[in-house]
């Protein structure tokens, strides 16, 4: 598991540090001693064989970050919705079929990564995540980006590449903090001028869309404003 400490030693240390990594520990179930660390802040359970979490995980009321990537989850554990202090949730590379409506309870969530699953739709309840800064939906089977995303006013980056999305909602132009939109390898047939004009977006990835390419993006009203912001960003990095 990386630094030579046994699983039990790691758990014992976490009782003091409140940070625990059990990545790549071949876990099929969560050790009971982990559940006893009530003030746990950061938990990494990635690269295991977990498909569920016990209901008692709701006692981790101080948890801010949990990494459940590269496991066997087919659904988001319901009790995670009770961990309202959570800021980072990573469930990439599992077998998720959906995002539950209860995601709305995680009002302090800043980063949500559900890439590499089998998700087909995003619930409107995601609009309740007003603290969300980064959203990674890439490599799923999503067909529609919900208009409700326009309520996530803090969003700076959306990665929706490698899905089946046909259009970007005009309402996303309301995301004044949006800087990066990655939507390559989808089924786009257009792009809303409001996003180019009203957001702060400086990076757009749209390659791999058969019916909409960079040339067509340049023809969208507002592209000039986007290009000015993009060049200013490049110049600021070079200084």
N, C-alpha and C positions, 0 to 999 in steps of 0.2 A: 504493500500500500504506500510505497514511496519513501517514507523517512525511517523505516525500520521498526517503528513502534507497533506493538500489538494492538488489536482492535480494542481490547479492554483498557490499555494504557491511553489510547486516544480518547476514549470516552471519559476516563478519569481526569485527564487534562482539561477536557472541555467543560467540566464542572467548574473550573476556575477561569478559563479563557472565554467561555461562552461561544466558542467557535469550534466546529467539529467537521472533519472531513473523513468520510468513510467511502470515498470514491474507489471503484474497482475492487471492492471487498467480497464480491461474489455473494452478496446478500440476497436472500429470497424473502426474508422477513426482517423487520426492524428489531434490533436488540432492545429488550425492555429497559435496560439501563439508560438508553438514549431518551426515552420518554420521561425519565425521572429528572432530566435537566430542564427545569421549568423556565429558567431565564435565558435559554439558548437564543443567540442572536443570528448566527450564521451556520447553515447546515448544508453540506455537500454529500448527496447520496447518488451521484451520477455513476454511470457505468456499472450498474448492478443488475439484478434480476427481479426487482420489485414490481408488483402489479397492484399493490394497495398499500394504504397506510392505516394504522389502527385509529379508531375514533378518538382515542386519548391524545392524539397529536394536537388536538384543539387546546391543550394545556400550554402549548408553546406560545403564550400570549405576547412574548417579547421578540419573537422571530421576525427578522427583517429580510433575510435572504435564504432562499431554499433552491437547491439545484437538484432536480429529479431527472435530468436528461439521460438519454441512453439507458432506459429501463423498459418495462413491459406494460406500462399503464395504458388501458384502453379508455379510461375516463379520468378527469381531474378529481382527486379525492375531495369529497364534499366538505370535510372538516377543515380543509385549507381556507375555506371562505370565512372561517371564524377568526383567522389570524389577521386582524385588521391593521396591524402595524407593518405588515409585509410590504417591502418596497421592490423586491426583485423575485420573480418567479420564472424559473427555467424548466420547461417540460418538453424541450426539443427532443427529437429522435425517440419517440415512443410510438404508440398505436392509437392515439386519441382520435375519436370520431367527431367530437364536438367540444365547444367551450360552454360550460354551464352558465345559466343566467345568474347564478350566485357569485360569479366573478365580480359583479357590481358591489359586493360587500368590501372588496379590497380597495378602499378609497385612497389609500396612501401608496398604491402600486405605481412605481416609476418605470419599471422595465418588465415586459411580458414577452417571453420567447416560447412559441409553440410550433416552431419550424420543424419540418421533417416528420409530420404526422399524416393523418388521413381526414382532416377536418374539411367539411364541405361548406359550412356556413358559420358566420360570426353573429352572435346574438346582439340585438339592439342594446341590451343592458351594458355592453362595453362602453357606452357613452357616459356611464357613471364614473369612469376612471379619469377624473379631471386632473390627476397628478401625473398621468402616464406621459413619459418622455420618449421611450422607444418601444416599438411594437414590431415583432418579427413573426410574420405569418407565412414565410416562404416555404416552398416545397410541400404544399398540401393540395387539396382539391377544391379550394374556395372559388365560387363562381361570382359572388357579389361582395363588394366592399360596402358595409352598411353606412347609410347617411348619418347614423348615430355617432360615427367617429368624429364628426364635426364638433361634438360636445367635449371632446378630449383636448381642451384648449392648450395644454402644455406640450402636446406632441411635437417632437422635433424630427423624428425619423420613423418612416413606415417602410418595412420590407415585405412586399407581397409578391415577390418574384416566384416563378415556377408554380403558377396556379392556373385557373381557367377564367380569369376575370375579363369581362368584355368592356367595362367602362369604369372610369374614376368619377365618383359623384361630384357634381358641381359644388355641393355643400362643403367639400373639403377646402375650398377657398377661404373658409372662415378660420382655418388653422393658421393664425398669424405667426406662430413660432416654427412652423414646418420648414425644415431645411433640406431634407433628403427624402425622396420618394423612389423606391426601387420596385419596378413593376415589369421587369423583363420576363420574357418567356411566358406570356399570357395570351389572351385572345382580344386584345384591345382593338377597338375600331375608331377611337377618337380620344381627345384629351380636353378637359375643361379649361377655358381661358381664365376662369376665376382663380384657379390654383396658381397659374403663372403670374397673375396680376396682384393678387391680394396676400399671398403667403410670402414667407421669406426664403422659399425653396431656391437652392443654388445647385442642387444635384438631382438629376432625373435619369434613371436607367430604364430604357424601354426596348432595348434590343431583343430580338427573338419574337416580336409580335408581327405575324404575317401581314396583317391589314393596316398596321400603323408603325411607321418608322421615324427616324430622326428627321428626315426631310419633311414629312407631314407635320411633325411637331413644330418645325420652324414656321409653318404656315398658320399656326394657331394664333389668334389675337392674344397679345400679351407676351409673346415670345421675346420681343425686344426688351421688355422690362426684366424678364428672367435672365437674359444674356448679359445685361448690364450688371446684375447682382452676381452672376457667376464669375465674370471677369474681375469684379472688385474683390471677390473672395480669393481668387487666385493671386492677385497682386498683393493682398494683405499677407498671404502665406510666404511670399517671396521677400518681404521686407525683413 
